[in-house]
Amino acid sequence: MNRYFFSADRHSVEINGEKRIVCYTEHAIDRIYKRIYGVNDFDIVTFAQVKFSAIENLSHFEMCKVTKNGEPMDALVIYWCVRRDSKLWNLFVPEVIAPDPDKNKQLYRKVGYCPLSIPYHSNLAVVKTILSPGMNGTPEYDLINWHENRAEAERLKISKEKIQSPSEILQFKDLSALKFFQKHRPDQFFFSKDNINRPKEYNPDTNKKKTLVPIAYS
């Protein structure tokens, strides 16, 4: 029996004309949390609350394709905000991207790709893991492999291992792979006036008590 978790708001995506609820395995929740925040400094109880809250607030998805064993499969691209007063902002702007003149816009960075599994006879789209940009199966992985300069490609392979979480980005400050991905596409960042990491009708007094809903599926 498998146990998945989905948002109380039932965030969904459309796949082949069918609307499916996005849900997550516990492994996927752990991996996504690390990609968003990096190494955690919380106790076990607080960690569970914080990581579930992060998943609850993922409401903006872009559909894409990744590959597994050479075969394409549906996946979600997820993003997370970069605060203007953060150390990450000072690294990314203007080192990787130019600042947006509109001060009301929020910067978002690509966290990674979530391959989707479709359980038989269900309306679910299950996230079981997350692939950071540059990992095998992602478009960025192909960019590196197609690089005509093999020595530079090897350097980029090392660099992409250092941008998988905020803690690693701040520790190594090696943005070579990130700059390469941003220059040759797909984009690693975008600016938006919308707060895509929360439900559109977010109410701190009511939504703060929400949690992920577990579902058992065999």
C-alpha positions in Angstrom: 0.0 0.0 0.0 1.5 3.4 -1.1 0.8 6.6 0.8 0.7 9.9 -1.1 0.1 13.4 0.1 -1.8 16.2 -1.8 -2.6 19.8 -1.0 -5.9 20.6 0.8 -6.5 22.9 -2.2 -6.2 19.9 -4.5 -3.7 21.6 -6.9 -4.1 19.9 -10.3 -2.6 19.6 -13.8 -4.1 18.5 -17.1 -2.5 15.5 -18.8 -3.9 14.3 -22.1 -7.1 16.2 -21.6 -7.7 14.8 -18.1 -7.5 16.8 -14.9 -5.3 15.1 -12.2 -4.6 15.9 -8.6 -0.9 16.5 -7.9 0.3 14.4 -5.0 3.7 13.5 -3.5 5.5 10.6 -1.9 7.3 11.3 1.4 10.6 10.8 -0.4 9.6 13.5 -3.0 8.6 15.9 -0.2 12.0 15.5 1.5 13.9 16.0 -1.8 11.8 19.0 -2.9 12.3 20.6 0.6 16.0 20.3 0.3 16.0 21.8 -3.2 14.0 24.8 -1.9 15.7 25.4 1.4 18.9 23.4 1.6 20.1 21.8 4.8 17.6 22.1 7.6 18.3 23.3 11.1 15.0 22.3 12.6 14.0 19.6 15.0 12.1 16.7 13.7 8.6 18.0 14.5 9.3 21.5 13.1 10.9 20.0 10.0 7.8 18.0 9.2 5.6 21.1 9.6 7.9 23.3 7.5 8.4 20.8 4.6 4.7 20.0 4.4 4.0 23.8 4.3 6.4 24.3 1.4 4.6 21.6 -0.6 1.2 23.0 0.3 2.3 26.4 -1.2 3.4 24.9 -4.5 0.5 25.9 -6.7 2.2 27.0 -9.9 3.2 24.2 -12.3 4.6 24.1 -15.8 4.2 20.9 -17.8 7.2 19.6 -19.7 9.0 16.5 -20.7 12.0 14.7 -19.2 13.5 11.5 -20.3 14.0 8.2 -18.4 16.0 5.5 -20.1 15.7 7.5 -23.3 11.9 7.6 -23.2 10.0 10.9 -22.7 7.7 11.3 -19.7 5.5 14.0 -18.3 6.9 16.2 -15.6 6.2 19.4 -13.7 8.6 22.3 -13.5 8.5 24.0 -10.1 9.8 27.4 -9.0 10.4 29.1 -5.7 10.7 32.8 -4.8 14.0 34.6 -4.2 13.6 37.5 -1.7 15.2 40.8 -2.6 16.8 41.0 0.8 18.4 37.5 0.6 22.0 36.4 -0.1 20.7 34.4 -3.1 19.3 37.6 -4.7 22.7 39.3 -4.3 24.3 36.3 -6.1 21.9 36.0 -8.9 21.3 39.7 -9.6 23.0 40.9 -11.7 25.6 38.1 -11.9 23.2 35.7 -13.7 20.2 37.9 -14.6 19.5 41.6 -15.0 17.2 43.1 -12.4 13.7 43.9 -13.4 13.0 47.7 -13.2 9.5 47.0 -11.8 10.1 46.8 -8.0 6.7 45.1 -7.5 7.8 42.0 -9.3 9.0 38.9 -7.5 12.0 36.8 -8.7 11.5 33.0 -9.0 14.2 30.4 -9.6 13.7 27.0 -11.1 13.9 24.4 -8.4 13.7 21.4 -10.7 11.7 18.9 -12.6 9.2 16.4 -11.0 8.6 13.3 -13.2 5.0 12.2 -12.9 3.7 8.7 -12.4 0.1 7.9 -13.2 -1.4 5.2 -11.0 -3.8 2.8 -12.8 -7.5 3.7 -12.6 -7.0 7.0 -10.7 -7.2 10.7 -11.1 -3.8 11.3 -9.5 -0.4 12.5 -10.9 2.2 11.3 -8.4 5.5 13.1 -7.8 8.1 10.5 -6.6 11.3 12.6 -6.8 12.8 15.8 -8.2 15.5 16.3 -10.8 17.7 19.4 -10.4 18.6 21.2 -13.6 21.5 19.4 -15.2 20.6 15.9 -13.8 20.2 13.0 -16.3 16.9 13.3 -18.1 16.6 17.1 -17.9 16.9 19.5 -20.8 20.0 21.1 -19.2 21.7 17.7 -19.1 21.4 17.6 -22.9 22.8 21.1 -23.2 25.9 20.0 -21.4 26.3 16.8 -23.4 25.9 18.7 -26.7 28.7 21.2 -25.7 31.3 21.2 -28.5 34.1 21.8 -25.9 34.5 18.6 -23.9 36.7 20.2 -21.3 34.1 22.9 -20.7 31.4 20.3 -20.6 33.2 18.4 -17.8 33.6 21.7 -15.9 29.9 22.3 -16.2 29.1 18.8 -15.0 31.0 19.6 -11.8 29.4 23.1 -11.5 25.8 21.8 -11.8 26.4 19.7 -8.7 27.0 22.8 -6.7 23.7 24.5 -7.5 21.2 21.9 -6.3 20.2 23.7 -3.1 20.5 27.2 -1.6 23.1 26.0 0.9 25.3 24.6 -1.8 24.9 27.7 -4.0 26.0 29.9 -1.1 28.8 27.6 0.0 30.5 27.2 -3.4 29.4 30.3 -5.2 30.0 28.5 -8.5 27.4 29.8 -10.9 29.1 28.6 -14.1 26.4 26.0 -14.9 23.6 28.3 -13.9 24.8 31.1 -16.3 25.2 28.5 -19.1 21.7 27.2 -18.6 20.2 30.7 -18.4 22.1 31.8 -21.6 21.2 28.8 -23.7 17.7 28.1 -22.3 15.5 26.9 -20.8 15.3 29.9 -18.5 16.2 29.3 -14.9 14.5 32.5 -13.6 11.5 34.7 -14.2 9.9 37.8 -12.7 6.2 37.9 -11.9 3.8 40.2 -10.0 1.9 37.1 -8.9 2.8 35.2 -5.7 2.9 31.8 -7.3 4.0 30.0 -4.1 0.7 30.4 -2.4 -3.0 29.9 -3.4 -4.4 32.9 -5.1 -6.9 33.6 -2.3 -4.3 33.1 0.5 -5.5 34.1 3.9 -2.9 33.8 6.7 -5.6 33.4 9.4 -7.2 30.3 7.7 -4.6 28.8 5.4 -1.8 28.6 8.0 -3.7 25.7 9.6 -3.8 23.7 6.4 -1.7 20.7 5.9 -1.2 18.0 3.3 -3.9 15.4 3.0 -2.7 11.7 3.0 -4.2 9.2 0.7 -3.5 5.4 0.5 -3.3 3.8 -2.9 -2.4 0.2 -3.7 
